[in-house]
Amino acid sequence: MNKLRVNTGKVVIEVNDQGETIELNFEDQEFPVKVAKLIENFEDKKAELETIYNTLDLSDDITAGVLDPKVVKFSEISLDAHKYFKEKIDNVFGKETCRKVFGDIVPSMEHISSFIEQLTPYFDEHKKSVQAKFDKYNAGRVGNV
């Protein structure tokens, strides 16, 4: 029997001590767009939260602590933003990615940033691979065509 296998471009990465994995599918043409939008939204939301934090002037009364209405309000806004990114990460990288990577929590911006940074080498490798393909078929190439 003849067989046909197409390289689907999936990169499988182990993400926790239980051996669970996530997949990066670089041949899915939507994948890089989704990742780029996720990172763009992340940076925008991070700046927005910093602005809100600064405008609340939470240093007024440090004795009020977490019960201060301003702290509670900021915490609610922050939680909504973090839940949003938890959902987006699962949409981009696959169902339950956040649970696999972060555990059963709503990850902080620092956690999300670390996750994205740790994925960077995989994207760099894919970029090199794509560049090599373009170089191979470059119109200025000399030799057998």
C-alpha positions in Angstrom: 0.0 0.0 0.0 1.3 3.5 -0.9 1.4 6.0 1.9 1.4 9.8 1.9 2.5 12.0 4.8 2.5 15.7 4.7 4.6 17.6 7.2 2.0 19.5 9.2 4.6 21.8 10.8 3.6 21.0 14.3 6.1 21.5 17.0 5.3 19.7 20.2 6.6 21.2 23.5 6.4 19.6 26.9 5.1 22.2 29.4 4.9 20.6 32.8 6.3 17.9 35.0 3.3 15.7 34.2 4.5 15.4 30.6 1.6 17.4 29.1 2.3 19.2 25.8 1.2 22.0 23.7 1.6 22.3 19.9 2.7 25.1 17.7 1.5 24.7 14.2 3.6 27.0 12.0 2.0 25.6 8.8 -1.4 26.9 9.9 -1.4 30.3 8.2 -3.7 31.7 11.0 -1.2 30.8 13.7 1.3 33.6 13.3 -1.5 36.2 12.9 -3.2 35.0 16.1 0.1 35.1 18.0 1.0 38.6 16.8 -2.5 39.9 17.8 -2.2 38.2 21.2 1.1 39.9 21.8 -0.1 43.3 20.6 -3.2 43.0 22.8 -1.1 41.9 25.7 1.2 45.0 25.4 -1.8 47.3 25.1 -3.6 45.8 28.1 -0.5 45.9 30.2 0.0 49.6 29.5 -3.7 50.2 30.2 -3.5 48.5 33.6 -0.4 50.5 34.5 -2.2 53.7 33.6 -5.3 52.7 35.7 -3.0 51.7 38.6 -1.2 55.1 38.5 -4.5 57.1 38.2 -6.0 55.4 41.3 -3.1 56.7 43.4 -3.1 53.6 45.6 -0.4 55.1 47.8 -2.9 57.5 49.6 -3.5 55.3 52.6 -1.4 52.2 52.8 -3.1 51.2 56.0 -6.4 50.4 54.1 -4.7 47.5 52.3 -6.6 45.1 50.2 -10.0 46.4 51.5 -9.4 49.8 50.1 -12.2 50.3 47.5 -9.6 51.6 45.0 -7.6 48.4 45.4 -10.7 46.3 45.1 -11.7 48.1 41.9 -8.2 47.8 40.4 -8.1 44.1 41.3 -11.4 43.5 39.6 -10.3 45.3 36.4 -7.0 43.4 36.5 -8.7 40.0 37.0 -11.0 40.6 34.0 -7.9 41.4 31.9 -6.0 38.3 33.1 -9.1 36.1 32.4 -9.3 37.6 29.0 -5.7 36.6 28.2 -6.2 33.2 29.7 -9.0 32.6 27.3 -7.0 34.0 24.4 -3.9 31.9 25.1 -6.1 28.8 25.0 -7.6 30.0 21.7 -4.2 30.5 20.1 -2.2 27.6 21.5 -4.9 25.0 22.2 -7.5 24.0 24.7 -6.3 24.0 28.3 -2.9 25.5 27.5 -3.1 27.8 30.5 -4.0 24.9 32.8 -1.1 22.8 31.5 1.4 25.7 31.7 0.3 27.7 34.8 -1.8 25.2 36.7 -5.3 26.0 38.0 -4.8 29.7 38.4 -5.5 32.9 36.4 -2.0 33.7 35.4 -0.4 37.1 36.0 1.0 39.4 33.4 4.5 38.2 34.5 3.5 34.6 34.0 2.1 35.3 30.5 5.2 37.4 29.6 7.5 34.5 30.7 5.5 32.0 28.7 5.7 34.1 25.5 9.4 34.8 26.0 10.1 31.0 26.4 8.3 30.4 23.0 10.5 33.0 21.2 13.2 30.5 20.2 10.6 28.3 18.4 9.4 31.3 16.4 13.0 32.3 15.7 13.7 28.8 14.3 10.6 28.9 12.2 11.6 32.3 10.8 15.0 30.9 9.8 13.3 28.0 8.1 11.0 30.2 6.1 13.9 32.5 5.1 15.9 29.4 3.9 12.9 28.4 1.7 12.7 31.9 0.2 16.5 31.9 -0.3 16.2 28.6 -2.1 13.7 29.9 -4.6 15.1 33.4 -4.9 14.9 34.8 -8.4 18.6 35.8 -8.4 19.7 32.2 -7.6 22.3 30.9 -10.0 22.4 27.2 -11.1 19.8 24.6 -11.9 16.3 26.0 -11.8 
